[in-house]
Structures are given as C-alpha cells and as structure tokens.
C-alpha cells in the first residue's frame, strides 16, 4: 500500500486547514500565544499525531500544543487527578470510558456550532455530544494464513484447537468482547442480547481453557507470534494491531465469524474546565477534517468516523468503511454503561479461571 509521506501530509493538512479553519479568528489573532495540553495515545498513532497533525495546527493558529502520551485508563486517571484544577484541555480515550467520564463530571459537551467538521460525523460516533470517535478498528479473530479460520465462534471450543489459541488478557478491553462471545455461544443469542447475560456464561468461558495456549496483553507481539506459527488463532484483538503486519506481507490476517465482530473506537473528549477551551475545540475540529482523517486512516489502517472520504481499493481491504460496510460486517459496539458497572467483577473471575 502506498502511504502519504510525512512531508506531503504536512503540506496537505496545512492547505486544507487554511480553508476550513476560522479565518476571521486567525486574522484577529485570537489563538496567538495560547497553549493547550492534550493527552494522546502512545505507539504509532500517537507518533503520527505529534509529528504530522500538531505541527500544522500550531502553524495555522500560532499556538502551542503540548502532547502527553498515555492509554485510556491512564488518561482518565489524569483527568481525575486534576479535576479541581484541570491541566489538560483535550483527552484521547476509548469509547468504553466516555460514560465514566461523563458520570464523574470530567468532560464537557461539545459546542457543535464551533465544530463545522461535525456535520460529516456519523451519528453513531457522536456519543450524544460528549465526544467523537477518531479511528475505528474492527475487533475479531486473527490467524496464521496457513490455517482455515472458523466460520463461527462456537468452533473455537472444538478439541481440535487444544493448545492452539491465544487469548487476550483480562486487563485489555477486547477481553470484554470475548466474554460477550462466550455468552452468545452459550445462549445462542445475538451479541447485542448476549452482553447482558455474561454473568451466566463463565462456565462456558472455563470450558475453553484447554484450548488456550497462553494469554497476551500486547497485540502487535501476539500478531507476530501467530505469524511465526506459535499459535493458530488469536482472540480477540483490534485490527489496528494486526493489519499493519498483514500489509507488510506477514502470514497473519483477520477473520470474521458469522455472528459479527466488534467496533474498537478511539475517541476524543473535551476536558471540563480545561485551559483555553476555544483552542481545544479548534484542535478537536481539526482532528475530524477530511484531509487529516484520510491521512490518519491510511497511516493507522483504521476507518474514519466521518463520511465522504475516498480511499484506494488497497486501503479498503483493511478498513470497514463507509458506515454501510460496518453494518454489513455486523460491527457491534457494546453497552459500555452497563458493562463498566460489572467489569471489575468479571475481570476477577477471568483472572481466577486462567490463573493470571
């Protein structure tokens, strides 16, 4: 796949931003000299934000953006620790944490009138105005290309897979996806219904133990191990960790059982009471602009949450886009508000079954 160079993207982002940014505000110098701190992801996605998106934004707005890397739980912790005197203005988290942040009063509703890029945001990725998705991965099975993947999740319990499966760690969000799958296999219900019956599915979870070789908490490492033939199949993981290896020719890829797969939504939220909120909102708007989303998607092999972006056939092999393609794959987002209230107990049970 041919990807846009960093230098080319910087020029393109700058050019499109000049059209999309509030030029009247820029002429008035409203942002000049202002500074915001944002919490972003680590890894390749964070590197792209720091090296490609932030510099162009700083140039356009004559401002300073300080980026601090982290992951969802850590970023939520930072907001909690500074709630009385907010340090951050924008925070990148996964959708699982948005209900928590809303309930705890850590985030603010987005001012839609000041974010024109929201016009093309798919409604399902707007979280009732409390944030937006930035990148959508698909969570499902991944397997060595020499292996014929199962057509249904239920087949994973077949003794032929004894000691041949890698299972995601209970501390990672996709472990919840696994619990929903186990509940669906036991109950025979769709994923959307099975998520509410997880408490009754831990006997089914335990039945899979003989087929589990080991647990993993590092998706890229697990993808590499499956590619090397150390295991046949991994479950479940986000495509953003698997497809970069596939695109490089490694013998590992994703598969999608007929019951459906899961949406892994990387998101952004506006920190309540954070410094220079006008600049923070402008940055969040920039993250959703078409040129930025296109380049970011091509780099990370994730789908954008906004409509109207054209991709090459090569890129479309790896992302579920547009929204009709997400629906055709049965891409499912769990009820995180329900799940968050129970997750700690479920994690303890998983740890007990697999002796973590």
N, C-alpha and C positions, 0 to 999 in steps of 0.2 A: 504494500500500500504506500502510495506517495503522500507524504505529510508536508504541510506547510512549514518552511523553515522559521526559526525564531525571529530572524531579522525581517522576513517578509510579513509575518503576522503582526509584528510591531507596527510596521508601516500601515498595514490594512486597518488594524484596530484604531490607530490614530486618525486615519482618514474617515472612517465611518463614524467615529465618535464626534468628529467635528460637525457632522451633520445632525447627529442625534442628541448631543449634549445641549443644555440650555444656554444658547449663545448669548442671550441678553444678560444672563447671570455672569457669564465669563467676562463680558466687556465691563461689567460693574465690579469685577474683581471680588465677588462675594466669597470665593473659596481661597483666595490668595493667602498663603501663610498658615492656613488651618491644618490641623493634624488629627488623624484618627488611628486607633489601634484596632486591628481585626484579628480574630482567631481563625486560622485556616487549617486545612488538613496537612499532614506530612506526606511523604512519598512523592511520586511523580506528579500527581495532581497539584499538590502544594508548590512544587518546583515551578510548574507552568504558571500558576497564579503570580508567584513572586517575580519571575523573570520576564513574563510576557504581558500580563494584564496590568499589574500595579504600575510599572514604569510609564506606560502610555497614559494611564489615568492621572498620575502625578503631573505629567507634562501638560495634559489638557487643562487641569484645574489648578495648576501652580500650588499644589498642596503636598503634604507628606502622609504616606500610609505606612504604618509600622505593622508588619505581619508576624504573628507568633504561631508556630506550628503546634498541632495537637490532634486529638481524636475526640469523638463525640462526648464520652463521659468526662474526659479531662476538661473539655471546653465548657461543659455545663458546670463543672466544679469551679472554674474560673469565674463564671458569672455569679455563682452563689457567693463566692468568697469576697467579691467586690460589689455586691448588691447595694450596699448603703452608700458607696462612692464608686460608681461604675468606672472601670478603666477602658473597657472595650466598647466599640460602637457597633460592630458587625461581628457575628459569630457564625462559623460554618459548623453545622451539626447534621446528623441523620434524622430522618423523619420520626424515628422512634422517640426522640427526645423532645419534639415540639410540644406535645401535650403536657409534659412535665414542666417545661419552661414557662408555658402559659399559666399553668396552675400555680406556680410559685412566684409569678409576677416578675419574671426575669426578662421578658421580651415585650415589645410593643407592637401594636397593629401597624401594618404598612400604610403609609399615606399614598393611596392609589393615584391621586391627582398629580403627584410629583414623580411618578414612575411610569412614563409612557410605554416602556417596554413590556409592562404587564398586559397590554392589550392583546399580545400574542401568546400569553401564557395559557397552557391547557388548564382548565378549571380544576381538574383533579390534583394539580400540583401547586395550588394556591393556599391550601391549608386554612381555609376560611379567613384569609387575610393576615395570618400570623407568621408568614414566611413564604418562601418559594423553594421549589426544587431547583437544583443547578445541573445535576447529572443523574441519569437513571441507568442503573445496571440491572441485569437480569440475574437472579439467583436460582440456580438449579444444580443438576449433576454435572460433573466434569469427569472425563475418562480418557484413557490412553486410546489413540486412534486404531490400535490393533484389536480393540475389544468392541464387541457389539453391545451398545448400551441397552438397558432395559426399557421396554415401552411403557411400563407402569412403575410407580414407586413400590408397589407391593412385591415386585420381583426381587427387590433388594434383600428381602427376608429369606430368599431361597438358599438352601445349604450350599449350592454351588459357589456362592460368594464367600464361603468361610475364610476369614483372614485376609480378604482381598479388598476391603473397603477402608477408606479414611473418612473419619467423621469430624466435623467442625467442633471446636472447643465450646463448652457451655458458656464461656465468657464472651464469645462473639455473637453478634446479633443473628447471623444465619442459624444459630442453634435453635432459635425460636421457630424458624422455618421448618427445621427438622421435626420439632415437636408437633407442628401442625400437620406435617406429612404423616407422622405416626398415628395421629388421631384420625386422619382421613382414611388411612389403611384399615384401622380397626373398625371404625364406624361405617365406612362405606359412603360417607357424606362428602360433599364438595369442600374444598379448602376453606371457603368463606364460612361454612357452618361448623366444620371440624375444629376451628380455632377455639371455639367455646367449650369444647369437650376434652381439652388436653389433660385435665386432672384425672380422667378415666383411662388414659392411654399409656401410662408408664409401664404397665405390664407388657405392652407391645414394644415399647422402647427397649426394655430389658431383653426381649426375645432377639433383638438384632445384635446383641453383644458378641456372640460367636463369630459373626461376620466382620467385625471391626478389627482391623489391624492395629490402628492407633488413632489418636486424636491430634488435630492440628489447630494452631491458632494463627498461623502465618499463611495466607492464601497463596502468594507467589511461590513460597517454598513448597507448599503442597502441590501446586501445579507442576513444578519442576520435578518433584518426586514421582508423580503419576506419569509424566512424560518419560521418565527414566525406567518405567516399568516396575517401580517398587510397590505399586498398588494398581488395581484395575480401575477403580472408580472412587471419586471423592464426593462427599455430600455434606451439606450444600454450600455453595460459595458464589460470590458475586463475579459476574463476567469480566469486570474491570481488572480482576486479578488473573484471569485465565487467558482471555483473548490476546493480550499482548504477546504471550508465548506462542499462541496459535498463529498469529500474524507473522511471527519470525520463523515459522516453519517447524516448530517443535511438535512432536506427536501427541498433542493433548488438545481437547476441544470440549465444548459444552454439549449436553443433550437435554431434551425437554420432554419428560413423560407426559402422557396424555391428560393427566389430572390438572396440569398447569404449572406455572413457575411463579416466582416472586419478584416484586419490584424492590430494588435497593435504591433508595432516594437520598442522595447527598443534597443538603439544603443550606439555605442562608436565612438568618433571622436578624432582626433589628433589636439591639440590646436596649432595654428600657432605661431611659435617663442617661444614655451614653453620651460622651462628648461630641459636639459638632454633628448633630443628627442630620442636618441638611446635607452635609458632605457624605455621611454614611448612606443616606438614601440614594444619593447620586452614584455611589460606588455599587450599591446593590442593583440599581438600574443598569449600570454598565455591564454587570455580570450576565444580564439577560439579553443584551443586544445581539442581533443576529450574527455579526462578524465574530464576536467573542465566543458565542455559543458554538458556532460552526468549527472554529479552530480548536476550541477546548474539547469538543466531542471527537474530532478526528485524532487529537493527541491521546486522549484517555480511552477511546473506544467505548464511550458512554453516549446514551441518547439525550438530546436536549429536551427541556420541558416546554419549549415554545414551538409554535407552528411555523410553517413556511420556509424551512431551511432545506436546501437541496444538497444531497450527498452523492458521491460516486457509488457505483454498484459494489465496489470493493469495500467501502466503509459500511454499506448497508448489510453486508454479510455478518457484521459483528454487533450491530446495534438494533434495538427494537424501536423502529421509527418509521412513519409517524405514529400517532396515537392509535390508528386503526391496526397497525402491526402489533402494538402492545396488546390490544384486545384479542387479536387472532391467536396470540400465544398464551392467552389466559393469564396475563400478568396480574398478579394479585398483591394488594397492599393490606397487611393485617390491621386489625383494630388495636392500635398501639395503646390507646387509653385503657382498654380492658386488659391487655397483656401486661402493661407496665405494673399494674397493681398486683400481679401474680408472679412476675418473672423471678424474683429473688427466691421464692419457694421452689419454683421449677428448677432453677439452677442448682439448688442444693440436692434435689432428687437426681438430677443428671450426674452431678459430681459423685453421688453415692453409687449409682449404677456402674459408672465407668471408673470409679476409684481415682478421681482426679485429685 
